[in-house]
Structures are given as structure tokens and as C-alpha cells.
Amino acid sequence: MKIFPRDPVRRAQWAANVNRKEWIPTERSFLCEVHFAHDMWENNRVDGKRKLKINAVPTIFGSKAKKIKSHRENMRLLWSF
């Protein structure tokens, strides 16, 4: 989960991409990582953490996001044994 940016311009861009009518993100609004394309993430960090690039915006929604989420959940189940 990634928290919405504090910068008002970037926050507005994220909210516009989420495309929910009459919804305004709060200081505690988060968005699942499946909504960000592969190129929105920093390359292999030394600490192993996944970090969004400073200019990242969410672009994956609808059925494609559901497929990604389902695939990740299935992979977690395989690796949990």
C-alpha cells in the first residue's frame, strides 16, 4: 500500500487517475501497489525495498489490476509452504 502524496498537485493527479466521483483523498488515504506500472518503481534497491519513483502516478485500474492482484496472491500462497 502506498500513501497518497502530500504535494497537492501530485495528490490531485493521483485522485484524478483513481476516478472516483466526489471523493477527495485524506491524509490517510492509501492505494494498492498493483495500480502502478513496473516502470514507476525504482530499480533494484540495495535494501530490497520497493519504492515508487518521485514522479510515479497510478495508471492500472479495472480488470488488469484485478489480474495482477490475483497473480500476486497466488504467488504468496505458493511460497507460504
For each residue, the residues with C-beta under 8 A, 3 or more apart:
1: 30 31 32 33
2: 30 31 32 33 36 52
3: 28 29 30
4: 11 14 15 25 29 30 31
5: 10 11 14
6: 11 27
7: 10 11
8: 11 12
9: 12 13
10: 5 7 13 14 57
11: 4 5 6 7 8 14 15 25
12: 8 9 15 16
13: 9 10 16 17 57
14: 4 5 10 11 17 18 25 31 57 58
15: 4 11 12 18 20 23 24 25
16: 12 13 19
17: 13 14 57 58 59 61
18: 14 15 23 25 31 58 61
19: 16 61
20: 15 23
21:
22:
23: 15 18 20
24: 15
25: 4 11 14 15 18 29
26: 29
27: 6
28: 3
29: 3 4 25 26
30: 1 2 3 4
31: 1 2 4 14 18 35 58
32: 1 2 35 65 69
33: 1 2 36 50
34: 60 65 68 69 72
35: 31 32 58 59 60 61 65
36: 2 33 40 41 52 56 57 58 59 60
37: 40 59 60
38: 41
39:
40: 36 37 52 53 56 57 59
41: 36 38 50 51 52 53 56
42: 45 50 51 52 53
43:
44:
45: 42 48 49 50 51
46:
47:
48: 45
49: 45
50: 33 41 42 45
51: 41 42 45
52: 2 36 40 41 42 56
53: 40 41 42 56
54:
55:
56: 36 40 41 52 53
57: 10 13 14 17 36 40
58: 14 17 18 31 35 36 61
59: 17 35 36 37 40
60: 34 35 36 37 64 65 68
61: 17 18 19 35 58 64 65
62: 65 66
63: 66 67
64: 60 61 67 68
65: 32 34 35 60 61 62 68 69
66: 62 63 69 70
67: 63 64 70 71
68: 34 60 64 65 71 72
69: 32 34 65 66 72 73
70: 66 67 73 74
71: 67 68 74 75
72: 34 68 69 75 76
73: 69 70 76 77
74: 70 71 77 78
75: 71 72 78 79
76: 72 73 79 80
77: 73 74 80
78: 74 75 81
79: 75 76
80: 76 77
81: 78
